[in-house]
Every structure is written in structure tokens, then in C-alpha cells.
Amino acid sequence: MHESFAYYKMTSGKGTSFRSLGSPSKVKHYVAEYLKHVGHPAASRMVNAIVTRKRLGWETTDNFIDCGVFTMRHMEVYKGSDVRFECGFSTNKAVQKMQLKNLRMKIATKLLLSDVNVYKGTVMETAKEMINGMRDERVLKLLNEEASKQEQCWRMLSKWKTDQK
């Protein structure tokens, strides 16, 4: 953002305080101002775009922890269409909780094992040491049960993703 753009100086241009607008309108405004600043050809389309709120069947009102996971999943599957948007989240709280847990692990794994992670080697060595040091049968049984649940969830997500194509 350019230093001349300050949050407290902005207005919607219609007499409405910028502070009273919702986050989507604020984000749209920032993106539009940036596009104008760099001379992007889509700047005027962004300025004139109307922000609409999509109703999602899997919305939650009590989960304040997983907004990043929801966002990453939405970004992964959203194609910009006004057609009904589905990203595989269940409306069943228990199933959704498992889906979110698995997506958190998938995201963390991709970040930790990414080739651009300068600590990837350290992560791999630490994981090997932990696996080699495990002798507790109870812990191994729990890990195998969890791995089985995750595999089942990933198969469901993969099937859904394949069916969408």
C-alpha cells in the first residue's frame, strides 16, 4: 500500500465513513486503489465492482479458529463463478471438525516440507528421530488409528474434488 493511503483518511466517496464499511468493501477499496496506482487495466472494473456476500451452507458462527483454513480451501477451489460454490465442507459439525483438522495437517505438512522452507532438512531429521525413538505400542496404535481416519477423510475429499472436475 502506498504511504499516502491511510486507513483513517479514507471514505467511501458517498458520505459513508470508511470505518463503518465491512471488511470486504475495505479490501475491495485497497485493491482498487493499488490497481489504479500501478496503472492496471482492470482498475476501473474493480472500482465499479459490487461486493456481494455469498451464503455458504457450511458457514459457522462458533468457529473463530479455522478462518485461515476455510480461506485457503476456498481459494483452492473457487473459480470466480456465480454458479453455486461448493468446496467440500460438510454441514455436519463432527464431520466438518475432522475435515478442518485434516486440512490443517495438510497445510502444515505442505509448508514444512516445501522446498523453499530453509528448515525442511531439520524438520525431516527431527521427524526421523521421533519415529525411531518410538517404542510405546499404545502411542503407535493411536498414531495408526489417526492415520487411518485421515486417509479416509482424504479419500472423501479427493473423490469430491474429482467429481467436481
N, C-alpha and C positions, 0 to 999 in steps of 0.2 A: 504494500500500500504506500502510496506517495505521502511524504511527510506533511503536505498541506491538507490532507484529508484527515480530519479529526472527528472522532465519534460524536463529541458534544456539539460540533458546529453544523452537523447535517440536519436537513429537514427533508420531508418527502416531496416538497415542492408544491404541496396542496394545502399548506397551512397546518398540516398534521405534524406534531412533534415526532422526530425520527425515533426518539426513545420509546414512544408508545406503539410503534410498529412491531410486528412479530419478527422473530429471527429469520424466517425465510425471506421476508421483504428486505431486511438489512443485508443479508448475504447477496441477494439479487442486486441491491444498490452498489455494494462494494465491487462485485464482479463487473457490473456495467461501467462504473467509474474507471476501473482498471482497463477494461477493453477500450474505452474512449481515450484514456491516457496513452495507450500504446498504439492507437490508431487501427484497431482490429476491425475488419469489415462487418462483423456481427454485433458491434457495439449498439447500434440503433435498434436492432431486433431485441437485444437484451433489455434495453431501456424500456421498450414498449411491451415487453412480455408481461403477462398477467400471472401472478403467483396463485396457484390453486392448491388446496390441500387434498391429497388423496386419502380416502378412507381405506384402511387395511384391516382385513379380517383378523389378523394376528396381533393387532395393537395391544399394548399392555398399559395399565395405569399404575401398576405397583412395582415395576422393574426399573430401577434407576441405575443399575449397574451395567447392563449389557447394551447400552445405546451404541457404543462403538462396534460391537459385534453385529447388531442389526444393520448399522450403516454400511459396514464392509460387505455384508451379504447382499444388501440392496444394491450397492454399487457394482457388485459382481454380476448380478443378473438383470438389472434394469437396462432397457434398450431405448428409453426415451419415448416410448409409445403411449398413447392414451388408452390402448387396449388394457383390459383388466390385468393388473400386475400381480404376479404370484412369484414368491421366492422360496417356497417350500416349508415355511414355518407353520407348525400345527397350531390350531386354536385350543387344543388340549394343553393345559398348563404343565402337566407332568411330562408330556412328550416334548413340548417346547423347551422346557428346562434342560432335558437331555440333549436336544439339538443345539442349544446355546452352549452347553458345556463342551460338546464335541467341536463346535465351530471355534470356541476359544482355544482349544488344544490344537486344532488345525492351523489357526492363525499364528499361535505362538511357535509351533513347530516350523512353519514356513519362515518366520522371522529368524529364529535361532539357527536354522540350517541353510539360510540363504548364503550364496557365495559372496555377497557384499558384507556379510557380518564378519568383522575382524576377529570376533571371539568364537567363530564357528569351531575351530580346532579344539579350543579349550572346552567348549560345550560337549563335543564328541568324546573327548578324553574323560571328562567327568562322568558322562553317562556310562561309558565302558567300565570305569572303576566301580560305579554304583552297581551295575549289573553283576560284575564279577564278585563283588563283596556280598551279594545277597545269598544268604543261606537259610533264611527263615521261610519255611514252607508255607506258613499262613500268609505272609506278605506276597509270596509268589502266586498263591492261589487267588488272592484279592486282585492282584495285577492282571492275571489271566482272565478273570471274570470281567473286569473293567474293559480289557482289550476286546473281549467278545461283544460286549454291549456297544462299544464304539464302532466295531466293524459292522454290526447290524445297522446302526444308525447311518453310517456312511453308505452302506448299500442302498438304504432307503433314499437318502439324499441324491446319490448317483443315479438311481432309477428315475427319480423325479426330474433331474436335470436332463437325462437322456430323453425322457418323454416330452420335454419342452421343446426339443430341437426339431 
